[in-house]
Amino acid sequence: MSGKRDESHKAKPAPDDEGGSIPIDPELEAALREATESVADPGAPAPKRPRVRSSEGILEAEPVSEAEAEAVASRMREELADTQDRLLRLQAEFENFRKRALRERQEAAQYGYQNLFKDLVSVVDNLERAIAHARESGGGDLASFLQGVELVQRELLAIFEKNHVTEIEALGKPFDPSLHEAMAQVESGAVPPNTVIDVLQKGFQLRDRLVRPSRVIVAKASDGSGRSGGGGDSAG
């Protein structure tokens, strides 16, 4: 009897299909509730999603309202328009600068020697006066003609100096191949070898740039005399 009494007191398991309840996941229940509310009221704003940490460990940004998004977009459009305007202005300024530089370079190539020729005009005038005076005198007044030519020479040298063109000093200087052009070598005991003893044609330079080298005659040591100057005895 006791065994049957114990079996009658055991709890019977609840059948799965006879009125029993199935437990629901809380997250699933919340999702269903939100879906139901959104269907019931389409105009209602969507509920804010919680900030969830992604798999990379970065928090997702919270959604912003439409007004905030429009304000940001409007500000970005204004900044873009301002940047485009500045870019157009910069391009226009650069184009103007390029055209001005090109025009100045062309004018320098075409008219760069204008001031030089303005100075040379007066020299030509004085030379023509000297020639005309010599013709009128029948060639008898050579002194006046010589004075006129010397005046022209002085004016030309003054123009050279004004334009930074200077004569290369050569006579009595050591021969310098960068400034002098040796036309001949002559034995000489009066000066050290490799010294310029005569200038056949003057040389000029513009500032530090060579315009024309001086054509010179250079001394060399006499045979058997070295630099002692004894070549005269051996030559006799």
N, CA, C and O of each residue as an XYZ file, in Angstrom:
944
protein
N       0.841     -1.216      0.000
C       0.000      0.000      0.000
C       0.859      1.243      0.000
O       0.555      2.231     -0.669
N       1.916      1.182      0.744
C       2.785      2.385      0.822
C       3.416      2.699     -0.514
O       3.625      3.862     -0.859
N       3.726      1.624     -1.288
C       4.332      1.882     -2.609
C       3.373      2.559     -3.559
O       3.763      3.482     -4.274
N       2.136      2.125     -3.583
C       1.153      2.776     -4.445
C       0.891      4.199     -4.013
O       0.677      5.087     -4.838
N       0.912      4.416     -2.648
C       0.670      5.779     -2.171
C       1.777      6.725     -2.623
O       1.521      7.883     -2.951
N       3.003      6.221     -2.635
C       4.133      7.083     -3.070
C       4.047      7.417     -4.556
O       4.349      8.540     -4.961
N       3.632      6.439     -5.372
C       3.523      6.700     -6.816
C       2.441      7.702     -7.116
O       2.560      8.476     -8.066
N       1.370      7.706     -6.316
C       0.275      8.645     -6.574
C       0.662     10.062     -6.262
O       0.117     11.006     -6.833
N       1.630     10.220     -5.331
C       2.080     11.584     -4.974
C       3.138     12.135     -5.900
O       3.494     13.301     -5.731
N       3.681     11.400     -6.872
C       4.707     11.911     -7.797
C       4.082     12.931     -8.755
O       2.936     12.777     -9.176
N       4.874     14.009     -9.105
C       4.384     15.056    -10.028
C       4.375     14.539    -11.430
O       5.338     13.941    -11.910
N       3.250     14.786    -12.085
C       3.140     14.357    -13.472
C       3.714     15.438    -14.380
O       3.437     16.620    -14.179
N       4.508     15.054    -15.372
C       5.072     16.065    -16.299
C       3.982     16.702    -17.146
O       3.038     16.044    -17.583
N       4.144     18.034    -17.369
C       3.125     18.762    -18.151
C       3.308     18.441    -19.607
O       4.409     18.562    -20.143
N       2.224     18.026    -20.261
C       2.329     17.714    -21.693
C       2.604     18.974    -22.477
O       2.178     20.064    -22.094
N       3.349     18.816    -23.625
C       3.741     19.969    -24.430
C       2.584     20.573    -25.185
O       2.599     21.769    -25.477
N       1.572     19.773    -25.514
C       0.499     20.262    -26.380
C      -0.841     20.368    -25.706
O      -1.868     20.456    -26.379
N      -0.855     20.362    -24.360
C      -2.141     20.433    -23.681
C      -2.166     21.653    -22.772
O      -2.149     21.528    -21.548
N      -2.206     22.840    -23.386
C      -2.409     24.061    -22.599
C      -1.166     24.562    -21.910
O      -1.270     25.518    -21.141
N       0.043     23.970    -22.132
C       1.280     24.451    -21.482
C       1.800     25.712    -22.164
O       1.433     25.967    -23.311
N       2.671     26.541    -21.479
C       3.260     27.791    -22.018
C       4.723     27.570    -22.370
O       5.456     26.897    -21.645
N       5.154     28.169    -23.536
C       6.558     28.066    -23.971
C       7.280     29.347    -23.559
O       6.798     30.433    -23.881
N       8.405     29.268    -22.867
C       9.132     30.487    -22.449
C       9.643     31.257    -23.665
O      10.142     30.625    -24.595
N       9.540     32.644    -23.708
C       9.947     33.506    -24.825
C      11.180     34.303    -24.409
O      11.281     34.798    -23.286
N      12.118     34.408    -25.361
C      13.348     35.173    -25.102
C      12.995     36.652    -24.914
O      12.228     37.195    -25.708
N      13.535     37.320    -23.881
C      13.178     38.734    -23.630
C      13.527     39.645    -24.806
O      12.753     40.549    -25.120
N      14.673     39.433    -25.469
C      15.056     40.288    -26.600
C      14.082     40.125    -27.758
O      13.718     41.099    -28.416
N      13.660     38.870    -28.006
C      12.696     38.615    -29.057
C      11.367     39.281    -28.743
O      10.705     39.825    -29.626
N      10.987     39.231    -27.472
C       9.726     39.857    -27.058
C       9.778     41.369    -27.261
O       8.791     41.967    -27.691
N      10.930     42.002    -26.954
C      11.052     43.446    -27.134
C      11.005     43.821    -28.606
O      10.410     44.833    -28.976
N      11.636     43.002    -29.449
C      11.609     43.271    -30.887
C      10.209     43.154    -31.438
O       9.796     43.962    -32.270
N       9.456     42.136    -30.974
C       8.085     41.985    -31.430
C       7.227     43.152    -30.981
O       6.351     43.596    -31.723
N       7.461     43.647    -29.793
C       6.671     44.755    -29.287
C       6.936     46.019    -30.123
O       6.002     46.739    -30.478
N       8.215     46.282    -30.435
C       8.540     47.463    -31.241
C       7.939     47.367    -32.634
O       7.449     48.359    -33.174
N       7.978     46.149    -33.224
C       7.387     45.974    -34.551
C       5.887     46.209    -34.522
O       5.319     46.801    -35.440
N       5.251     45.736    -33.454
C       3.797     45.920    -33.322
C       3.447     47.386    -33.182
O       2.484     47.851    -33.791
N       4.219     48.131    -32.381
C       3.933     49.547    -32.189
C       4.138     50.330    -33.474
O       3.366     51.239    -33.782
N       5.192     49.974    -34.237
C       5.449     50.703    -35.482
C       4.356     50.446    -36.510
O       3.999     51.347    -37.269
N       3.824     49.234    -36.545
C       2.730     48.935    -37.471
C       1.459     49.633    -37.039
O       0.699     50.112    -37.881
N       1.217     49.699    -35.754
C       0.010     50.336    -35.246
C       0.030     51.836    -35.491
O      -1.020     52.416    -35.770
N       1.216     52.502    -35.393
C       1.325     53.955    -35.560
C       2.485     54.250    -36.514
O       3.613     54.440    -36.060
N       2.225     54.294    -37.850
C       3.323     54.506    -38.810
C       4.001     55.858    -38.656
O       5.186     55.981    -38.967
N       3.289     56.877    -38.186
C       3.873     58.214    -38.077
C       4.743     58.401    -36.858
O       5.426     59.418    -36.731
N       4.729     57.441    -35.968
C       5.513     57.587    -34.747
C       6.989     57.451    -35.069
O       7.356     56.627    -35.907
N       7.878     58.263    -34.405
C       9.330     58.160    -34.676
C       9.855     56.794    -34.260
O       9.380     56.184    -33.302
N      10.837     56.342    -35.002
C      11.436     55.036    -34.694
C      12.174     55.114    -33.379
O      12.844     56.106    -33.095
N      12.056     54.084    -32.583
C      12.745     54.090    -31.287
C      14.247     54.125    -31.486
O      14.776     53.559    -32.442
N      14.931     54.801    -30.562
C      16.378     54.898    -30.617
C      17.023     53.551    -30.344
O      16.675     52.828    -29.411
N      17.980     53.257    -31.207
C      18.713     52.010    -30.994
C      19.803     52.255    -29.966
O      20.459     53.296    -29.993
N      19.995     51.334    -29.089
C      21.081     51.500    -28.110
C      22.424     51.422    -28.810
O      22.564     50.757    -29.836
N      23.400     52.100    -28.252
C      24.750     52.051    -28.798
C      25.345     50.680    -28.501
O      25.537     50.299    -27.347
N      25.624     49.971    -29.551
C      26.097     48.597    -29.419
C      27.557     48.553    -29.831
O      27.939     49.160    -30.831
N      28.339     47.870    -29.102
C      29.748     47.718    -29.428
C      29.885     46.680    -30.522
O      29.423     45.547    -30.382
N      30.533     47.079    -31.626
C      30.693     46.170    -32.757
C      31.788     45.169    -32.472
O      32.450     45.201    -31.435
N      31.954     44.275    -33.435
C      32.955     43.223    -33.244
C      34.360     43.793    -33.201
O      35.250     43.186    -32.605
N      34.593     45.012    -33.853
C      35.926     45.599    -33.827
C      36.165     46.423    -32.579
O      37.258     46.962    -32.404
N      35.177     46.535    -31.706
C      35.347     47.293    -30.480
C      35.045     48.762    -30.624
O      35.393     49.535    -29.732
N      34.397     49.200    -31.734
C      34.081     50.606    -31.971
C      32.590     50.801    -31.766
O      31.782     50.024    -32.275
N      32.223     51.834    -31.023
C      30.825     52.125    -30.766
C      30.191     52.730    -32.009
O      30.763     53.634    -32.618
N      29.050     52.256    -32.380
C      28.329     52.809    -33.509
C      27.716     54.145    -33.118
O      27.271     54.323    -31.984
N      27.692     55.095    -34.071
C      27.148     56.422    -33.795
C      25.636     56.365    -33.676
O      24.955     55.610    -34.370
N      25.148     57.179    -32.783
C      23.706     57.245    -32.612
C      23.082     57.968    -33.797
O      23.686     58.909    -34.313
N      21.926     57.576    -34.236
C      21.283     58.249    -35.363
C      20.900     59.677    -34.987
O      20.527     59.954    -33.847
N      21.001     60.598    -35.985
C      20.672     61.996    -35.751
C      19.326     62.294    -36.392
O      18.831     61.551    -37.239
N      18.763     63.396    -35.960
C      17.463     63.770    -36.490
C      17.607     64.358    -37.883
O      18.702     64.719    -38.314
N      16.497     64.447    -38.570
C      16.517     64.976    -39.935
C      16.923     66.442    -39.955
O      17.606     66.876    -40.882
N      16.519     67.212    -38.954
C      16.872     68.632    -38.892
C      18.371     68.806    -38.693
O      18.997     69.659    -39.322
N      18.940     67.986    -37.810
C      20.384     68.080    -37.587
C      21.146     67.695    -38.848
O      22.126     68.347    -39.207
N      20.700     66.642    -39.519
C      21.372     66.218    -40.749
C      21.283     67.299    -41.821
O      22.247     67.522    -42.553
N      20.141     67.970    -41.921
C      19.974     69.026    -42.915
C      20.866     70.223    -42.595
O      21.410     70.858    -43.498
N      21.014     70.529    -41.298
C      21.882     71.640    -40.905
C      23.337     71.347    -41.268
O      24.045     72.213    -41.783
N      23.772     70.125    -40.996
C      25.147     69.739    -41.349
C      25.346     69.782    -42.856
O      26.361     70.283    -43.339
N      24.383     69.258    -43.596
C      24.492     69.261    -45.055
C      24.516     70.686    -45.599
O      25.265     70.974    -46.533
N      23.707     71.586    -45.030
C      23.689     72.971    -45.478
C      25.027     73.655    -45.207
O      25.532     74.395    -46.051
N      25.593     73.411    -44.041
C      26.894     74.003    -43.727
C      27.987     73.486    -44.664
O      28.849     74.252    -45.094
N      27.951     72.207    -44.976
C      28.938     71.631    -45.889
C      28.775     72.186    -47.299
O      29.766     72.406    -47.995
N      27.521     72.419    -47.730
C      27.305     73.012    -49.046
C      27.862     74.428    -49.112
O      28.444     74.821    -50.122
N      27.685     75.195    -48.038
C      28.227     76.553    -48.010
C      29.753     76.534    -48.066
O      30.355     77.321    -48.796
N      30.382     75.642    -47.301
C      31.838     75.541    -47.316
C      32.342     75.119    -48.688
O      33.366     75.619    -49.154
N      31.635     74.207    -49.335
C      32.033     73.774    -50.673
C      31.923     74.915    -51.673
O      32.807     75.106    -52.508
N      30.831     75.674    -51.585
C      30.664     76.808    -52.497
C      31.750     77.852    -52.279
O      32.270     78.415    -53.242
N      32.100     78.118    -51.012
C      33.153     79.086    -50.712
C      34.494     78.599    -51.244
O      35.260     79.385    -51.801
N      34.781     77.325    -51.078
C      36.042     76.769    -51.577
C      36.110     76.838    -53.099
O      37.154     77.177    -53.657
N      35.017     76.523    -53.768
C      34.995     76.603    -55.224
C      35.189     78.042    -55.698
O      35.865     78.283    -56.698
N      34.598     78.992    -54.985
C      34.750     80.401    -55.363
C      36.203     80.839    -55.216
O      36.742     81.510    -56.096
N      36.839     80.462    -54.107
C      38.245     80.817    -53.921
C      39.124     80.159    -54.972
O      40.083     80.770    -55.444
N      38.813     78.926    -55.343
C      39.589     78.232    -56.371
C      39.472     78.940    -57.713
O      40.462     79.096    -58.427
N      38.262     79.368    -58.054
C      38.074     80.089    -59.317
C      38.838     81.410    -59.316
O      39.441     81.789    -60.320
N      38.806     82.109    -58.176
C      39.549     83.370    -58.092
C      41.051     83.130    -58.233
O      41.747     83.884    -58.914
N      41.543     82.070    -57.582
C      42.972     81.757    -57.654
C      43.377     81.389    -59.079
O      44.439     81.797    -59.549
N      42.541     80.625    -59.760
C      42.834     80.275    -61.142
C      42.860     81.511    -62.038
O      43.708     81.624    -62.923
N      41.934     82.432    -61.808
C      41.899     83.657    -62.606
C      43.142     84.513    -62.355
O      43.716     85.063    -63.294
N      43.558     84.625    -61.085
C      44.754     85.406    -60.764
C      45.993     84.780    -61.395
O      46.846     85.489    -61.930
N      46.092     83.453    -61.334
C      47.248     82.789    -61.928
C      47.271     82.974    -63.439
O      48.339     83.165    -64.021
N      46.115     82.919    -64.077
C      46.056     83.102    -65.529
C      46.467     84.525    -65.905
O      47.172     84.731    -66.893
N      46.026     85.503    -65.117
C      46.439     86.887    -65.378
C      47.939     87.060    -65.195
O      48.597     87.736    -65.985
N      48.475     86.439    -64.141
C      49.919     86.518    -63.912
C      50.693     85.866    -65.051
O      51.712     86.400    -65.489
N      50.224     84.725    -65.532
C      50.911     84.035    -66.626
C      50.918     84.880    -67.896
O      51.937     84.979    -68.580
N      49.769     85.490    -68.207
C      49.702     86.331    -69.401
C      50.588     87.562    -69.262
O      51.255     87.962    -70.217
N      50.597     88.174    -68.052
C      51.427     89.356    -67.856
C      52.913     89.014    -67.963
O      53.677     89.766    -68.569
N      53.332     87.882    -67.378
C      54.733     87.470    -67.464
C      55.141     87.177    -68.904
O      56.243     87.526    -69.328
N      54.241     86.529    -69.656
C      54.532     86.245    -71.059
C      54.661     87.532    -71.862
O      55.556     87.655    -72.698
N      53.780     88.485    -71.615
C      53.844     89.759    -72.337
C      55.128     90.511    -71.994
O      55.770     91.073    -72.882
N      55.509     90.528    -70.711
C      56.733     91.221    -70.321
C      57.962     90.555    -70.923
O      58.909     91.236    -71.317
N      57.954     89.232    -70.997
C      59.093     88.530    -71.591
C      59.198     88.826    -73.080
O      60.299     89.003    -73.600
N      58.062     88.880    -73.768
C      58.083     89.207    -75.191
C      58.547     90.640    -75.418
O      59.313     90.907    -76.344
N      58.085     91.564    -74.576
C      58.512     92.959    -74.720
C      59.999     93.111    -74.428
O      60.683     93.906    -75.074
N      60.509     92.344    -73.444
C      61.939     92.419    -73.140
C      62.776     91.904    -74.300
O      63.844     92.441    -74.591
N      62.277     90.845    -74.971
C      63.006     90.300    -76.114
C      62.969     91.248    -77.304
O      63.932     91.314    -78.067
N      61.866     91.987    -77.477
C      61.724     92.865    -78.635
C      62.296     94.257    -78.396
O      62.871     94.860    -79.303
N      62.138     94.771    -77.167
C      62.519     96.155    -76.903
C      63.510     96.285    -75.745
O      63.639     97.361    -75.161
N      64.207     95.205    -75.411
C      65.113     95.251    -74.263
C      66.284     96.197    -74.452
O      66.831     96.699    -73.470
N      66.687     96.454    -75.705
C      67.840     97.319    -75.972
C      67.412     98.737    -76.341
O      68.200     99.497    -76.903
N      66.188     99.087    -76.034
C      65.684    100.406    -76.418
C      66.507    101.520    -75.773
O      66.893    102.470    -76.454
N      66.780    101.416    -74.478
C      67.538    102.469    -73.796
C      68.962    102.571    -74.338
O      69.518    103.664    -74.445
N      69.547    101.416    -74.679
C      70.904    101.439    -75.228
C      70.947    102.185    -76.554
O      71.838    103.002    -76.787
N      69.985    101.902    -77.417
C      69.980    102.561    -78.718
C      69.616    104.044    -78.597
O      70.032    104.854    -79.426
N      68.853    104.394    -77.585
C      68.578    105.816    -77.365
C      69.870    106.558    -77.051
O      70.047    107.699    -77.479
N      70.771    105.926    -76.313
C      72.069    106.552    -76.017
C      72.964    106.583    -77.259
O      73.732    107.527    -77.449
N      72.865    105.560    -78.098
C      73.721    105.499    -79.279
C      73.306    106.498    -80.346
O      74.118    106.876    -81.191
N      72.052    106.930    -80.316
C      71.579    107.886    -81.328
C      72.391    109.176    -81.269
O      72.769    109.729    -82.302
N      72.655    109.647    -80.057
C      73.433    110.889    -79.937
C      74.861    110.695    -80.445
O      75.458    111.623    -80.990
N      75.398    109.514    -80.270
C      76.740    109.237    -80.782
C      76.748    109.299    -82.305
O      77.662    109.866    -82.905
N      75.745    108.724    -82.917
C      75.649    108.767    -84.377
C      75.501    110.214    -84.854
O      76.079    110.598    -85.872
N      74.730    111.009    -84.122
C      74.572    112.414    -84.493
C      75.920    113.143    -84.491
O      76.231    113.866    -85.438
N      76.714    112.960    -83.444
C      78.013    113.633    -83.353
C      78.970    113.137    -84.432
O      79.755    113.914    -84.974
N      78.904    111.843    -84.743
C      79.768    111.308    -85.794
C      79.387    111.908    -87.149
O      80.266    112.241    -87.944
N      78.094    112.047    -87.417
C      77.660    112.650    -88.678
C      78.090    114.110    -88.760
O      78.465    114.579    -89.835
N      78.042    114.838    -87.647
C      78.481    116.237    -87.650
C      79.969    116.339    -87.966
O      80.401    117.209    -88.723
N      80.751    115.426    -87.366
C      82.197    115.465    -87.618
C      82.501    115.168    -89.078
O      83.360    115.813    -89.679
N      81.801    114.197    -89.651
C      82.027    113.859    -91.062
C      81.591    115.005    -91.961
O      82.284    115.335    -92.924
N      80.446    115.618    -91.656
C      79.961    116.736    -92.480
C      80.921    117.916    -92.417
O      81.164    118.575    -93.427
N      81.472    118.187    -91.222
C      82.416    119.307    -91.080
C      83.689    119.040    -91.867
O      84.242    119.948    -92.487
N      84.162    117.776    -91.844
C      85.375    117.450    -92.606
C      85.131    117.600    -94.098
O      86.032    118.038    -94.814
N      83.958    117.258    -94.591
C      83.655    117.402    -96.007
C      83.553    118.869    -96.413
O      84.006    119.257    -97.490
N      82.954    119.679    -95.542
C      82.816    121.096    -95.862
C      84.178    121.787    -95.920
O      84.385    122.712    -96.705
N      85.092    121.327    -95.085
C      86.424    121.946    -95.066
C      87.333    121.403    -96.150
O      88.466    121.861    -96.295
N      86.854    120.439    -96.908
C      87.658    119.885    -97.984
C      88.793    119.010    -97.488
O      89.744    118.760    -98.229
N      88.715    118.548    -96.272
C      89.746    117.683    -95.727
C      90.928    118.429    -95.166
O      91.914    117.812    -94.764
N      90.850    119.766    -95.130
C      91.980    120.535    -94.634
C      91.991    120.676    -93.126
O      93.054    120.793    -92.516
N      90.807    120.664    -92.520
C      90.729    120.855    -91.059
C      90.726    119.494    -90.376
O      89.711    119.066    -89.827
N      91.863    118.826    -90.415
C      91.949    117.488    -89.819
C      91.907    117.535    -88.294
O      91.450    116.588    -87.654
N      92.371    118.611    -87.726
C      92.380    118.717    -86.273
C      90.951    118.712    -85.722
O      90.662    118.044    -84.729
N      90.067    119.463    -86.377
C      88.673    119.490    -85.931
C      88.013    118.133    -86.134
O      87.234    117.673    -85.299
N      88.339    117.499    -87.262
C      87.768    116.169    -87.514
C      88.238    115.170    -86.460
O      87.460    114.335    -85.999
N      89.506    115.259    -86.083
C      90.051    114.356    -85.065
C      89.372    114.598    -83.714
O      89.073    113.652    -82.986
N      89.136    115.842    -83.394
C      88.449    116.154    -82.145
C      87.034    115.580    -82.134
O      86.555    115.085    -81.114
N      86.375    115.660    -83.299
C      85.022    115.106    -83.383
C      85.010    113.598    -83.205
O      84.130    113.052    -82.540
N      85.984    112.926    -83.798
C      86.056    111.464    -83.661
C      86.375    111.082    -82.210
O      85.809    110.129    -81.674
N      87.275    111.826    -81.589
C      87.605    111.547    -80.181
C      86.380    111.764    -79.295
O      86.174    111.031    -78.328
N      85.573    112.763    -79.620
C      84.344    112.989    -78.854
C      83.398    111.798    -78.981
O      82.792    111.374    -77.997
N      83.276    111.266    -80.179
C      82.424    110.096    -80.382
C      82.938    108.912    -79.584
O      82.157    108.164    -78.997
N      84.273    108.742    -79.564
C      84.849    107.630    -78.811
C      84.541    107.756    -77.321
O      84.174    106.777    -76.671
N      84.692    108.952    -76.792
C      84.406    109.160    -75.365
C      82.939    108.887    -75.054
O      82.624    108.308    -74.014
N      82.059    109.290    -75.927
C      80.635    109.032    -75.703
C      80.331    107.538    -75.722
O      79.543    107.040    -74.918
N      80.966    106.835    -76.650
C      80.745    105.385    -76.710
C      81.234    104.693    -75.445
O      80.550    103.820    -74.911
N      82.389    105.068    -74.970
C      82.920    104.457    -73.750
C      82.041    104.795    -72.542
O      81.876    103.982    -71.633
N      81.483    106.005    -72.550
C      80.575    106.373    -71.447
C      79.313    105.522    -71.481
O      78.797    105.127    -70.435
N      78.811    105.238    -72.691
C      77.635    104.374    -72.812
C      77.966    102.965    -72.354
O      77.155    102.324    -71.686
N      79.160    102.473    -72.709
C      79.576    101.149    -72.247
C      79.579    101.088    -70.715
O      79.060    100.148    -70.113
N      80.173    102.108    -70.109
C      80.256    102.118    -68.642
C      78.867    102.207    -68.008
O      78.607    101.592    -66.974
N      77.985    102.973    -68.635
C      76.622    103.107    -68.109
C      75.894    101.775    -68.126
O      75.076    101.502    -67.247
N      76.183    100.947    -69.116
C      75.538     99.643    -69.244
C      76.396     98.512    -68.684
O      76.196     97.346    -69.023
N      77.348     98.863    -67.826
C      78.183     97.888    -67.093
C      79.066     97.058    -68.030
O      79.381     95.903    -67.744
N      79.457     97.662    -69.144
C      80.409     97.021    -70.054
C      81.765     97.668    -69.811
O      81.916     98.877    -69.991
N      82.757     96.872    -69.402
C      84.071     97.388    -69.059
C      85.141     96.747    -69.925
O      84.995     95.630    -70.421
N      86.208     97.487    -70.083
C      87.341     96.991    -70.874
C      88.174     96.037    -70.028
O      88.369     96.267    -68.835
N      88.657     94.982    -70.640
C      89.492     93.998    -69.949
C      90.934     94.497    -69.943
O      91.513     94.761    -70.997
N      91.497     94.622    -68.768
C      92.902     95.039    -68.670
C      93.790     93.860    -69.044
O      93.679     92.782    -68.461
N      94.644     94.061    -69.988
C      95.468     92.963    -70.489
C      96.956     93.307    -70.519
O      97.781     92.471    -70.152
N      97.313     94.507    -70.943
C      98.712     94.862    -71.125
C      99.473     94.782    -69.802
O      99.086     95.399    -68.810
N     100.570     94.006    -69.808
C     101.391     93.846    -68.616
C     100.839     92.853    -67.608
O     101.447     92.636    -66.559
N      99.697     92.248    -67.906
C      99.083     91.278    -66.993
C      99.492     89.860    -67.394
O      99.825     89.616    -68.554
N      99.468     88.926    -66.442
C      99.700     87.518    -66.803
C      98.608     87.027    -67.750
O      97.447     87.415    -67.621
N      98.973     86.197    -68.676
C      98.011     85.695    -69.656
C      96.936     84.863    -68.956
O      97.243     83.958    -68.180
N      95.690     85.178    -69.240
C      94.545     84.468    -68.660
C      93.695     83.941    -69.810
O      93.043     84.723    -70.502
N      93.692     82.618    -70.024
C      92.932     82.081    -71.168
C      91.437     82.326    -71.087
O      90.748     82.239    -72.103
N      90.919     82.630    -69.911
C      89.488     82.907    -69.796
C      89.147     84.330    -70.226
O      87.979     84.646    -70.450
N      90.173     85.202    -70.343
C      89.939     86.593    -70.735
C      90.732     86.999    -71.970
O      90.363     87.951    -72.657
N      91.798     86.299    -72.254
C      92.689     86.689    -73.341
C      92.737     85.599    -74.404
O      92.544     84.415    -74.126
N      93.002     86.041    -75.629
C      93.211     85.127    -76.744
C      94.606     85.405    -77.318
O      94.860     86.467    -77.887
N      95.487     84.440    -77.157
C      96.876     84.625    -77.600
C      96.957     84.485    -79.113
O      96.576     83.459    -79.676
N      97.464     85.541    -79.769
C      97.624     85.519    -81.217
C      99.040     85.136    -81.626
O      99.261     84.644    -82.733
N     100.011     85.364    -80.720
C     101.413     85.021    -81.012
C     102.187     85.041    -79.708
O     101.729     85.586    -78.704
N     103.382     84.432    -79.739
C     104.321     84.458    -78.629
C     105.640     85.031    -79.132
O     106.119     84.671    -80.207
N     106.213     85.918    -78.348
C     107.449     86.599    -78.719
C     108.447     86.447    -77.589
O     108.109     86.612    -76.417
N     109.690     86.128    -77.955
C     110.741     86.014    -76.952
C     111.012     87.382    -76.350
O     111.146     88.382    -77.056
N     111.087     87.396    -75.039
C     111.343     88.657    -74.355
C     112.008     88.363    -73.021
O     111.577     87.490    -72.267
N     113.050     89.101    -72.754
C     113.708     88.990    -71.455
C     113.353     90.127    -70.542
O     113.790     90.164    -69.391
N     112.562     91.063    -71.036
C     112.217     92.233    -70.234
C     111.097     91.949    -69.245
O     110.981     92.620    -68.220
N     110.298     90.983    -69.543
C     109.158     90.646    -68.672
C     109.168     89.142    -68.423
O     109.769     88.393    -69.193
N     108.523     88.700    -67.378
C     108.450     87.251    -67.144
C     107.703     86.556    -68.273
O     106.858     87.172    -68.923
N     108.000     85.288    -68.516
C     107.255     84.549    -69.534
C     105.767     84.513    -69.212
O     105.368     84.611    -68.051
N     104.958     84.371    -70.245
C     103.503     84.285    -70.125
C     102.872     85.615    -69.718
O     101.791     85.651    -69.131
N     103.576     86.718    -70.045
C     103.056     88.048    -69.763
C     102.585     88.680    -71.071
O     103.222     88.510    -72.110
N     101.480     89.402    -71.019
C     100.957     90.086    -72.196
C     101.816     91.315    -72.458
O     101.933     92.192    -71.602
N     102.417     91.375    -73.639
C     103.284     92.507    -73.993
C     102.662     93.408    -75.043
O     103.176     94.498    -75.291
N     101.571     92.987    -75.667
C     100.920     93.843    -76.660
C      99.458     93.415    -76.794
O      99.130     92.234    -76.680
N      98.591     94.397    -77.038
C      97.167     94.154    -77.218
C      96.796     94.532    -78.648
O      96.882     95.697    -79.037
N      96.385     93.543    -79.418
C      95.989     93.781    -80.800
C      94.537     94.235    -80.911
O      94.196     95.031    -81.785
N      93.691     93.731    -80.030
C      92.271     94.097    -80.037
C      91.764     94.056    -78.604
O      91.939     93.059    -77.904
N      91.143     95.131    -78.175
C      90.654     95.213    -76.803
C      89.501     94.229    -76.574
O      88.714     93.942    -77.476
N      89.432     93.737    -75.370
C      88.334     92.862    -74.975
C      87.413     93.560    -73.991
O      87.804     94.513    -73.317
N      86.179     93.069    -73.920
C      85.185     93.680    -73.036
C      84.391     92.584    -72.340
O      84.268     91.464    -72.837
N      83.858     92.936    -71.182
C      82.990     92.018    -70.453
C      81.813     92.786    -69.878
O      81.942     93.941    -69.473
N      80.660     92.121    -69.851
C      79.438     92.683    -69.290
C      79.289     92.142    -67.877
O      78.987     90.967    -67.669
N      79.508     93.029    -66.914
C      79.569     92.625    -65.508
C      80.626     91.534    -65.375
O      81.812     91.804    -65.567
N      80.217     90.298    -65.049
C      81.201     89.218    -64.919
C      81.146     88.247    -66.101
O      81.731     87.166    -66.034
N      80.448     88.617    -67.186
C      80.330     87.735    -68.348
C      81.179     88.291    -69.493
O      81.148     89.484    -69.797
N      81.933     87.393    -70.113
C      82.823     87.796    -71.192
C      82.017     88.116    -72.450
O      81.202     87.313    -72.904
N      82.267     89.325    -73.011
C      81.656     89.714    -74.274
C      82.588     89.385    -75.435
O      82.174     88.799    -76.436
N      83.862     89.775    -75.283
C      84.864     89.487    -76.304
C      86.221     89.436    -75.640
O      86.561     90.354    -74.894
N      87.010     88.406    -75.877
C      88.345     88.331    -75.255
C      89.314     89.318    -75.908
O      89.139     89.733    -77.054
N      90.315     89.666    -75.157
C      91.367     90.534    -75.696
C      92.326     89.697    -76.532
O      92.798     88.650    -76.090
N      92.606     90.162    -77.729
C      93.578     89.486    -78.581
C      94.954     90.087    -78.283
O      95.178     91.286    -78.450
N      95.868     89.218    -77.838
C      97.123     89.711    -77.283
C      98.298     88.929    -77.850
O      98.157     87.873    -78.466
N      99.476     89.517    -77.604
C     100.749     88.852    -77.868
C     101.387     88.580    -76.520
O     101.436     89.455    -75.656
N     101.881     87.342    -76.343
C     102.370     86.887    -75.042
C     103.873     86.672    -75.123
O     104.397     86.181    -76.123
N     104.549     87.047    -74.053
C     106.003     86.867    -73.987
C     106.344     85.433    -73.622
O     105.617     84.756    -72.895
N     107.483     84.995    -74.156
C     108.017     83.686    -73.781
C     109.492     83.834    -73.504
O     110.125     84.793    -73.945
N     110.032     82.895    -72.781
C     111.437     82.973    -72.393
C     112.327     82.839    -73.617
O     112.036     82.077    -74.539
N     113.440     83.612    -73.605
C     114.406     83.520    -74.691
C     115.184     82.221    -74.596
O     115.401     81.719    -73.494
N     115.604     81.671    -75.706
C     116.368     80.427    -75.724
C     117.702     80.610    -75.022
O     118.495     81.478    -75.388
N     117.945     79.781    -74.004
C     119.207     79.786    -73.292
C     119.338     80.871    -72.261
O     120.337     80.931    -71.544
N     118.344     81.735    -72.172
C     118.464     82.841    -71.202
C     117.603     82.658    -69.981
O     117.830     83.288    -68.948
N     116.577     81.763    -70.103
C     115.655     81.586    -68.976
C     114.922     82.855    -68.704
O     114.362     83.471    -69.610
N     114.922     83.254    -67.452
C     114.246     84.489    -67.064
C     115.230     85.570    -66.643
O     114.829     86.576    -66.058
N     116.558     85.368    -66.944
C     117.577     86.292    -66.463
C     117.729     87.506    -67.371
O     118.341     88.499    -66.976
N     117.173     87.439    -68.603
C     117.291     88.579    -69.503
C     118.600     88.576    -70.257
O     118.967     89.605    -70.824
N     119.325     87.465    -70.293
C     120.610     87.411    -70.988
C     120.507     87.019    -72.419
O     121.526     86.708    -73.036
N     119.313     87.014    -72.992
C     119.136     86.569    -74.371
C     119.780     87.532    -75.355
O     120.111     87.134    -76.472
N     119.968     88.799    -74.963
C     120.549     89.763    -75.881
C     121.997     89.399    -76.233
O     122.410     89.569    -77.380
N     122.779     88.895    -75.250
C     124.168     88.556    -75.501
C     124.270     87.376    -76.457
O     125.095     87.373    -77.370
N     123.420     86.369    -76.238
C     123.482     85.199    -77.102
C     123.029     85.527    -78.508
O     123.563     84.999    -79.483
N     121.990     86.448    -78.613
C     121.515     86.834    -79.933
C     122.577     87.593    -80.689
O     122.619     87.516    -81.917
N     123.515     88.387    -79.944
C     124.549     89.159    -80.604
C     125.652     88.244    -81.042
O     126.635     88.698    -81.627
